[in-house]
Every structure is written in structure tokens, then in C-alpha cells.
Amino acid sequence: MLFPALALWGCMPELTKNCVDMTNASSTYLSLGLGAIIGAVISWWIYNTQKKTSVKQDETLRRINELEESHDKVLTEKKQET
């Protein structure tokens, strides 16, 4: 598996029992893993926020168009009455 291959690169107390202290290699792998997880969460949060904003903007534009059409219709009817 992956764990024995990683253990060859340095003493990893998280994976092997004979280690006393966390090594630089172990610290690097841990930091890369945590960084990837945090980056994925932040990317998802930004994507989700932008998607919600886009949906709200589309709904607002749709409503504005409906109001504009209604306004034009009322003005046209008023002109025809006079």
C-alpha cells in the first residue's frame, strides 16, 4: 500500500511504531494533506457562494424584465386611451 512506501522516506510515527518524534517528512505529508483539505473546503465555499449570488442576480434580472414589460404595457394602454 501507500503507507510502507511513505515509511521509506523517513520515520513517520503516525505510520510506524518505532519512531519517537515526528520527522520533517512526516510533518510535510501532514501539512500537504491538511492544506489540500482546507483548500478544497475554501474552494467549495467560494463556488457555492458565487453560485447563490448568480442565482439571485438572475432572478432579479428576470423580475426587472417582467416589471419593465408590465410598465410598457400600461404606458401603451394609457396612450391608446387618450
C-alpha positions as CSV (number, residue, x, y, z in Angstrom):
1,M,0.0,0.0,0.0
2,L,0.9,3.6,0.3
3,F,2.0,3.6,3.9
4,P,5.0,1.3,3.5
5,A,6.2,3.5,0.6
6,L,5.9,6.6,2.7
7,A,7.7,5.0,5.6
8,L,10.8,4.5,3.4
9,W,11.1,8.3,3.1
10,G,11.6,8.9,6.8
11,C,10.5,8.0,10.2
12,M,6.8,8.6,10.5
13,P,5.4,8.0,14.0
14,E,1.9,8.1,12.6
15,L,2.6,5.0,10.5
16,T,5.3,3.1,12.3
17,K,5.6,2.1,16.0
18,N,9.4,2.6,16.4
19,C,9.5,6.3,16.0
20,V,10.0,8.7,18.9
21,D,9.4,12.1,17.3
22,M,7.7,13.5,14.2
23,T,10.2,13.9,11.4
24,N,10.4,16.6,8.7
25,A,9.0,14.1,6.1
26,S,6.1,13.3,8.3
27,S,5.4,16.9,9.0
28,T,5.5,17.7,5.3
29,Y,3.0,15.0,4.4
30,L,0.7,16.0,7.2
31,S,0.9,19.7,6.1
32,L,0.2,18.8,2.5
33,G,-2.8,16.7,3.4
34,L,-4.3,19.4,5.7
35,G,-3.6,22.1,3.1
36,A,-5.4,20.1,0.4
37,I,-8.4,19.6,2.6
38,I,-8.6,23.2,3.7
39,G,-8.1,24.4,0.1
40,A,-10.9,22.1,-1.1
41,V,-13.2,23.4,1.6
42,I,-12.4,27.1,0.8
43,S,-12.8,26.4,-3.0
44,W,-16.2,24.8,-2.4
45,W,-17.3,27.6,-0.2
46,I,-16.4,30.3,-2.8
47,Y,-18.0,28.3,-5.6
48,N,-21.2,27.8,-3.6
49,T,-21.4,31.5,-2.6
50,Q,-20.9,32.6,-6.2
51,K,-23.5,30.2,-7.4
52,K,-26.1,31.5,-4.9
53,T,-25.2,35.1,-5.9
54,S,-25.6,34.3,-9.6
55,V,-29.0,32.7,-9.0
56,K,-30.2,35.8,-7.1
57,Q,-28.9,38.1,-9.8
58,D,-30.7,36.1,-12.5
59,E,-33.9,36.2,-10.5
60,T,-33.6,39.9,-10.0
61,L,-32.9,40.5,-13.7
62,R,-35.9,38.3,-14.6
63,R,-38.1,40.3,-12.2
64,I,-36.9,43.6,-13.6
65,N,-37.7,42.5,-17.2
66,E,-41.2,41.5,-16.0
67,L,-41.7,44.9,-14.4
68,E,-40.4,46.7,-17.5
69,E,-42.8,44.7,-19.8
70,S,-45.7,45.4,-17.5
71,H,-44.7,49.1,-17.4
72,D,-44.5,49.3,-21.1
73,K,-47.9,47.6,-21.4
74,V,-49.5,50.1,-19.0
75,L,-48.0,53.0,-20.9
76,T,-49.2,51.7,-24.2
77,E,-52.7,51.2,-22.9
78,K,-52.7,54.8,-21.5
79,K,-51.6,56.2,-24.8
80,Q,-54.3,54.4,-26.7
81,E,-57.0,55.7,-24.2
82,T,-56.1,59.3,-24.8
